[in-house]
Amino acid sequence: MITLYENPGWGSAIVELQLALYGLPHALVTVGNIHQDPVARAALGRVNPLIQVPTLVLENGEVMTESAAITLLLADLAKSDLLVPKARSKHRAAFFRWLVFLVASIYPSFAYSDTPERFVKGNGGEAYQLNVIEHRKQMWKVMEAEAARRGGPFFLGDRLSAIDIFLACMVHWRPREEWFRTETPSLWRAAEAASALPGLQAAFARNFG
């Protein structure tokens, strides 16, 4: 069985929702606050020296990290194109582009803003945190323009993808729900459409209430 090392509401939610949607059997191991609890860090470090959430351990014991890589792997394991468009399909290029944009430009910014003391010493942490969040908002606006151009209901238009699963989770992180509702309505619509999918209700409620 696949094992997901997770914390409710963290980035592991993105993986948990995909596992649930595919119906892939899995076990959950809650790791605790790896940023503040040395015991939690040590325990996860024995599984994954990178000490990351999510960490996925496959049935053969191989460790997987990086949410985009996990997303592509899960589609292979499920033998499904539900969340990852097939090769040469009309949505394939856009899916790859915006998935990588999400994980390379937006997702890492949470590490910088959630624990600014890891990157800025002294009294500059608060200003640094605010700057990172403002930069993140601008990156979300770039994605909003693309989603609006495509017309919904999903990010790629008429086609559900893993990007919508990312959005369903990430709109609950700073700058949080109200900002997305008012400033990026197309992204919010895609997130809502994904979170309402049959098969996701239990996993979604466990992570976001």
N, C-alpha and C positions, 0 to 999 in steps of 0.2 A: 504493500500500500504506500502511496505517496504521503510524505509527512511535510506539513507546512509549519515552520516556526514563525509565530505571528504575535501581534498585539492588536486587539480590536480597534478599528479606526485608523490604524497605521497603513503604510504602503502595502502590507500583506493583504489588506482587504481587496486590493485589485486582483491579486492572485486567487484568493478565496472565492470571489464572485465568479471568476472564470471556471474554476474547478466545479463549482455548483452548477453553473449553466451547462457545462459539458456532461455533468453527471459522473465525473471521475471520482472513484473512491479515494478518500484521503483522511488523514488524521491531523488534528491541530495541536500544536504545543505552544502555549502562551509563554513568552520569554520574560516579560517584565520590562522595566525601564532600563534599557541598556546604556542610556546616556548618563544615568545617575546612580545606578545600583551596580557596584563591582561584582557582586555575586551573579547577577543576571548576565553581565558582560562575560564573565569567566565561563559560565555554563554554555552560552551560545558560541563562544570562542572555541570550545572543544568540538563543535560541529562545523563551524565556519570561521576560520581565522579572521575574516573581514568583519565579523560581528555586525551583520546587516539583517534588517527586517525589510522584505521577506527573505528567508532562506528556505529552499525547497530541497528535500532529500528524496531521490527517486527510489523505486523498488529495489534497484541493484546497489543502492548505497551512494550513488554519485550525487554530489552536491551541486545545485543550480542556484545562481544568484542573477541579479540584473532583471528587472521587471520586463523589459522588452524581449530579452532572450527567453525568459520563462513563458511569455505570451506565445512566442513562435513555437516553442517546444510543446506546450499544451495542445496547440492545434494539431501538431503531428501525432501526439499520443491519443488524442480523441478521434483522429482520422476525420476531421471536420473542417469545413471552410466557413463555419458559422461566424467566427470572429476575425479570421484572417483570410482575406480574399485570395482566391486561387491565382496561380501564375497566369499571366496574360489576360486576366479579367480587367475590366475597365477601371476598377477601383484600386488595383494592386499598387500602382506607383504612388498614388496619393496616400494610401494607407501607410506605406513604408516611410514616406516623407514626414508625415505628421506624427507617426508613432515615435520616430527618432527625434523629432523636434521636441515632443513632450518629455522624453526621458533625458535628452541632452541639454535642453535649454530651461525647462520649467521644473521638472522633478528635483534636480540637484539643488535648486535654490532653497528648498526646505531645510536641507542640512545646514546651509549657511545662516538662515534666519532663525531656525528653531534653537540652535545652540551657537549663538554668535561668539561666545567666549572661547570657542575652539579656534576661532580665526582672527579675532581682534583682541588684543590685550589692553588692559587699562580701562579708561572711561569712554572709549569710542564705540562700544558694542551696541548701544541703543540706536545711535544714528545709523550705524552700519545695517542693523536689522531693518530699520525703516526703509533704507535705500534699497535693500534687496527686495522687500515686499513691493515697493513701487516699481522696480524693474520687472518683477513677476507680473504685475498687473498689465504692463505694456506687452509682455509676451502673450498673455491671455487675450489681449485685444487683437493681436495678430491672428490668433486662432479663431476668434470671433468673426473677423472679417471673412475668413475662408468658409466657416460654417454658414454664415448668412448668405454668402454667394451661392452655396449649394442648396439652400432652401429647406433643409430638414426633411423628416423629423430627427434624423441622426446626423452625426458630424459629417459623414460623407454623403449626405443627402438621403436617398431612399434606402441606403444599405447600412445595416447594423455592422459594427466592427468592435474590436477590442478598444479602440479609442473611446468609444462611448462608455465602456466599463471603467476606464481610467477616469473619465469625466464624472461618472456617477459617484466615485469616491473623492476625487480631488476638489469638487465644489464645496465639500464640507471642511476643507482646510483653509487657512488664511489666504485671501481676504474674506472668506466664508460666504454663506449662502446669500445673504441679502445683496452683497456686492455683485455676485454672479447674476442674480435675478434682474437687477437694474442695469448693469453695465455690459453684460454679455448674455443677452436673452437667448441667443441661438445655442450657446454652449449649455446654458441651463436647461433648455428644452431637450437637448440630446441626453443630458445627464438624467433628467426625469424619465425619459422614454426608456433608458437602459435600466434604471432602478425598478421600474414597474414590470420588467419581464417575468413571465412565469418561471418558477424555479429559483429565483433569486431572493424571494422575500425573507426566508429564514436567515440566510447569510447576511443580507443587507441589514436586517434588524439587529443582528448580533453585533455588527460593527458600528452602526450609526443610530440605532434606536428607532 
